[in-house]
Amino acid sequence: MEEFIGPLRFDEHKAFLRVVHSRGGDALYLGPLLPRAIKRYLKHWLPLVASEGDGARLIPPLDVAWVWHLHRLAPRRYAVYCNERFGRVLEPAAAAFKAQSAADEADGETRRLWEKHYADEPFFQRGEGESSPAEWGPRDPLSNQTTLCAEIKTACAAARSEHGFDYDVETCSARQRTFLWQVSQPAFSGSEGFAAAAGERYLQFLGLMKKHGCEEHFFVPSYDIDFAWHTHMLSSTTCYLRETEALADAPGGVDHDDSVNQRHEDSKLHLGWAETKELWASEHGDAADPIDRTGVTYRGEPPDWWFEADGSDIFRVLDCFLSEEEVANALEKLSCEANVRGRAHSGFDMGCQVSGDVMRRLREQIDAEGAVEGREPAELAQPPAGQEPQQEEEQELVEVPARVCPASKSVPQHKDKPDGKGAAVGSWICVVYLTNQPGSALVLVDDVTGREFRVPVVAGRLCCWPNARFSHRVDVDAADAELASFRSMLGPMAFSHSPSKQI
């Protein structure tokens, strides 16, 4: 692959998307930072790059970097615009996947040049990093994607009109807002194995265009191929257009159009995907993975919690979720040797019977909709006002998963899978600790920001989190751990998406 297009910078690309997501978020994707970002990009950034020459190590501020990123995702239009305005294509060079945030120490050289040219314009946009929520427009009824509100859309159009820029970059921003979600599935690890496989499949995708005619079909990629496609075109517009012209036999290079995103039956995207799968299968047969292999296709639109910048606002911790009596009852049932189901990497997987009342409270806590709505756990744990619990149901015993392992044993970082196998579950995970373990902590690692959150292991404490946002592990300080004891818990548990809501 490298002899054709060079190594694809997947890790740098994803790191860039994470920075934009966590430090810009909806205020930049479709909120008040976007109109000003467009103006700053057109009026200040591109002229600065043009004046300092290609290859200069200029790292843009976050808001400008995002608009530049979006513009380069339309490579032909970007090339035409640059040529008409500056006489050449402006390349990002080493800064293709870099951005500076006000939260970081600014690159002195870029900032010095900016201030030299634009003394009256701050390098960082005012308001960056503020947590005020953006006002959303309605969801597109066919794609289910969030749109910009009328006020922001009008302001963006005015900023573009002022500089004679006719590319609807703001609508592209609303669409690309969800791209990180799609490429954050477990199959999209930053390993060399993923990079090699995705790069090879991308070359096969371009080969499919070459064989069947780039303009004859509407080719639709899987998301691993799309990730490679984006990474290729963002690294260098000039190289991308030249290389895809040869690899796909596409005069002028393969264009990229992300405006087709409505997935209803008989839509252009729906029909193009069906045809691409058919062409791929006829080309490769059973000798290669299907283009729609598990874990790299569309996973639906992200839940609202995906757009929370601070991971601590997402997961839930509730002390005294189980009373002392309920903890004692659960430990007594776990002491029964017949409960052992099998050996797990971190101890014994078991089953434990709990009352219907505990089950009801668990169901309320782990329900993703309840967690997303931002209601406090203490409120969730109570029945609605004026409604008494169903006494008979709450007396029934229900079996839930449980685990017992040595208190001295740590658990490596991972995501939970059904019975420990296959793809990671996409729902919320819930655990309830039954023992106090000084020196032990559940550590939740935010996959977007990289921040770690430590939750000490305390009897009766519940913790639940979305498996799609957090990886987790258990750290044990051997100096503090009671080496002869056991760490016991209910869980890990996740409700299925089926109407029966089974664990």
Secondary structure as UniProt FT lines:
FT   HELIX           2..5
FT   HELIX           10..23
FT   HELIX           25..29
FT   HELIX           33..40
FT   HELIX           41..45
FT   HELIX           46..52
FT   TURN            54..55
FT   HELIX           62..72
FT   HELIX           75..86
FT   HELIX           93..95
FT   TURN            96..97
FT   TURN            102..103
FT   HELIX           108..117
FT   TURN            119..120
FT   TURN            126..129
FT   STRAND          136..139
FT   TURN            141..143
FT   STRAND          146..148
FT   HELIX           150..162
FT   TURN            163..164
FT   HELIX           169..176
FT   TURN            177..178
FT   HELIX           179..182
FT   TURN            183..184
FT   HELIX           186..188
FT   HELIX           192..212
FT   TURN            214..216
FT   HELIX           223..235
FT   HELIX           237..247
FT   TURN            248..249
FT   TURN            251..252
FT   TURN            265..266
FT   HELIX           268..284
FT   HELIX           285..287
FT   TURN            291..292
FT   TURN            294..295
FT   HELIX           304..307
FT   HELIX           311..313
FT   STRAND          316..318
FT   TURN            319..320
FT   HELIX           324..334
FT   HELIX           337..339
FT   STRAND          340..344
FT   TURN            345..346
FT   STRAND          347..355
FT   HELIX           356..366
FT   HELIX           368..372
FT   TURN            373..374
FT   HELIX           377..380
FT   TURN            385..386
FT   HELIX           391..395
FT   STRAND          397..406
FT   TURN            407..408
FT   STRAND          411..414
FT   HELIX           418..420
FT   STRAND          428..433
FT   TURN            438..439
FT   STRAND          440..446
FT   TURN            447..449
FT   STRAND          452..456
FT   TURN            459..460
FT   STRAND          462..466
FT   TURN            467..469
FT   STRAND          470..476
FT   TURN            478..480
FT   TURN            483..484
FT   STRAND          486..493
FT   TURN            499..500
//
